[in-house]
Amino acid sequence: MAFLNDNYLKLKAGYLFPEIARRVNAFCEGNPDGKARLIRCGIGDVTEPLPPAAVAALHSAVDELASRDTFRGYGPEQGYPFLRQAISQNAYRAHGIDVAEDEIFISDGSKCDCGNILDILGHQNRIGIPDPVYPVYVDTNVMAGHTGDADASGAYAGLHYLPGTAENGFVPAPPQEKLDVAYLCFPNNPTGAVATRAQLQAWVDYALANDTLLLFDAAYEAYIQDASIPRSIYEIPGARRCAIEFRSFSKNGGFTGVRCAFIVVPGELTAKTADGQRVPLRGLWSRRTSTKFNGTGYIVQRAAEALYSPEGKAQVAALIAHYMGNAAILRTGAVNAGLQVFGGENAPYIWVKTPNGLSSWEFFDNMLNKANVVITPGSGFGRAGEGYFRISAFNSRENAIEVARRIRELV
């Protein structure tokens, strides 16, 4: 008899986005007219075509694979040198940040990396989770057996929740208690909040004082408009000794369907064995990658490399300007409707307080059934998300304008 990993049975039924899909499908089946009017601002998926530089690189790489002379089979599991070098130079060294090529590992998505990093971390860690939070951080720890059961509110025993509230600008401060691992996500998904240099320095200082590993999700760093806001945790002194950084090409390059990301594991970053020895994490992550992953596709890595060309950089900037233009329209529409609004200024997400004391799912149903707009209920991101909802700016300009109008009419 095959036995289950019982930890999966601890998961709350209906992961957020499948539950949204279920409700939307039920609406579409019962409302043919509404289906035609439906605008989706829920899941943060991009809508605009790939940058032309990436498209050209894809075609060129496919042509290479069509010839025996230039054909490539298995590539290096950690990523091709050409992409790791491009990332090191353009994303870090050009900005005065010390990240070497062999500290960068190419993958097929930050979502995967955020879960897979648990492969090299122990079960005894005290783990800090922001609340509200990207659900993957919580669910992958549940699957890995790092938690107890969930209580009636959905909080899991064994996790230390770090509340993000309107009062703290949705930027949790380091806790009083000692954590072994803490997740940080800035610009934040779902709230759109960003952390100042001083706030990140406080976290790095806490991590160094408490021997805490920071897992820093910077998937939306390209959307930061304020030059004073750090885009990388490694801009903060001391971060190389306490932090792993996750980045993605999904949202800045429109690669949600192409799949390419990377993780940075500094050479001096270590963790402890059960008997107290210090072991570098970079080698362990490299071994894990070589064992469980055969590498991101060659053509995909060539497309990612092209985003760092002069043409690619300009096209990425135009994509970001488009989505942030949508964010400004949606934010203004919600403000004009009299709603309390956060985010949307350095991130493609608008975080909004539900009106009239409605719960997150009640307002979701109102928006779906009355305005024919799909949003994301804040409670799906944790207890602290109750009473809020998220609007994604990933859409056409026409749809953004229409959604802003419908919000004003509904509220």
Buried (B, 14 or more C-beta within 10 A) or exposed (E): EEEEEEBEEBBBEEBBBEBBBEBBEEBBEEBEEBBEEBBBBBBBBBBBEBBEBBBBBBEEBEEBBEEEEEEEEEBEBBBBEEBBBBBBEBBBBEEEBEBBBBBBBBBBBBBBBBBBBBBBBEEEBBBBBBBBBBBBBBBBBBBBBBBEEBEEEBBBEBBBBBBBEEEEBBBBEBBEEEBBBBBBBBBBBBBBBBBBEEBBBBBBBBBBEBBBBBBBBBBBBBBBBEEEBBBBBBBBEBBBBBBBBBBBBBBBBBBBEBBBBBBBBBBEBBBEEEEEEEEBBBEBBBEBBEEEBEBBBBBBBBBBBBBBBEBBBEBBEEBBEBBBEBBBBBBBBBBEBEBEBBBBBBBBBBBBBBBEEBBBBEBBBBBBBEBBBBBBBBBBBBBBBBBBBBBBBBBEEEBBBBBBBBBBEBB
